[in-house]
Amino acid sequence: MNLHQIHGFTRCAVGVAVRDVTPPVGIYARSWGAARHDVAEGVHRPLTATTAALRPASGDGPELVIVALDIGWFPYRLDEQRIRGAILEATGLTEPALLINMSHTHGGANVNTRLTDKPGGDLVAPYLERLVAEIVGAIAEARERATPAWITYGYGRCALAANRDYWAADLGRYVCGYNPAAPADDTLLVARVTTDAGATMATIVNYACHPTTLAWQNRLLSPDYIGATREVLEGAYGAPCLFLYGAAGELGPREGFVGDPAVADRNGRILGYASAAAIEALPPPATRFVYTGVVASGANLATWAYRPLDPAAQARCARLEATLTHVPLRRKAVLTPVDPPGADGGDPGAEAEKAMRRAFIQAALGDDPVYAMALWAWRLGDALLVACPNEAYSQMQTELRARFPHNPVLVLGCTNGTVGYLPPRDRYGSGLYQEQQSPFAPGCLEQTIEAAALAMEAL
């Protein structure tokens, strides 16, 4: 089946709310070993928390909340756990029902409360307190605004993402950067949320591409390309856009690692216009495109038209379910340095950054040789959603979509925390950054895919 001919629907009550969560200028914002600055000196575009609350349009059923959050990652795992725990307590949501999907922008603050000795580090803890308050407020507003709606899903394509596992022949090893010789998953999942009166309430974009347009040269707080993507879609449809970051372990923008915000905006428009094209191709809510007969003309012409879903199909669209399972991932015996000694020219700043990241990963995992990785699976009517707190290679989304060819499938990475990469088994031993950074043993990606498929099949 052609993936790009698949459509599906969710029937439920939906509410959407947006909060500006831009960190304060002057906050500790060193996210790159090559950076020569520590604090943010300005703002490129606002960073936001866009929240959607879903519950049955009628009758009983679960309430589900997803937060699309402009933040990079939580280096200190307890920070993320405290934030999510505070939000769960304040909202009364169950753990399977809350997904905080991080956009993974590398242009945000370095939100680590352990780094109070760093310039601007004293601003991190107050910022995280504000973040909790803003998200809790957005959830309350989204709940209050919830109204019966249809969510219509479909697939498109976008050429923004490129493979970033590049073999540098001059060095005789892999480096992290644009690889023109390797294919990249260009699949884009979009959705349009509409009221029964036909008004657009929100758009959804699920795409896999590292937000690494802006790198060590950049001194501005930025959502990277995601800001311009939202601008395009919110301007076109007059409603908030939820960007949901996918499985992008080996994917990044072709033009990246720069300091010019105009490049990030151009990358964002590439995704924004591709998303708008895919949204325009969506069918009307609660309809199927069906063959309606032949009209005799110069040729016998097959005619097709949109027809309403039958009652049984509409009932399927109203099913909401959420599950949380755990995948026992074996860990490496030793977390080795990411690059060979001296590979970065002996830069002490870069070496210190790498060592600090390894220490925080080790602290996050503890001493147990097996890590119980949380895995969330939701059923949203026709659509299936799976989310994990790590950075899977795109093989996760391509395989799951192939295994569930009749359902729109959303795949989310960097959700409810993140620790490391999930590379394919055959990439171990290659010296890739993702293979060396990952604290997990070979087979972690394949094991995650199988666990996700089982959870989705159960739904």
Buried (B, 14 or more C-beta within 10 A) or exposed (E): EEBBEBBBBBBBBBBBBBBEBBBBBBBBBBBBBEBEBBBBEEBBBBBBBBBBBBBBBEEEBBBBBBBBBBBBBBBBBEBBBBBBEBBBEBBEBEEBBBBBBBBBBBBBBBBBBBBEEBBBBBBBBEBBEBBBBBBBBBBBBBBEBBEEBBBBBBBBEBEBBBBBBBBEEEEEBBBBBBBEEEEBBBBBBBBBBBBEEEEBBBBBBBBBBBBBBBBBBBBBBBBBBBBBBBBBBBEBBEBBBBBBBBBBBBBBBBBBBBBEBEBBBBBBBBBBBBBBBBBEBBBEBBBBEEEEEEEEEEEEEEEEEEEEBEEEBBEBBBBBBBBBBEBEBBBBEEBEEBBEEEBBEEEEBBBEBBEBBBEBBBEBBEEEEEBEBBBBBBBBBBBBBBBBBBBBBBBBBBBBBEBBEEBBBBBBBBBBBBBBBBBBEEBBEBBBBBBBBBBBBBBBBBBBBEBBBEBBEEB
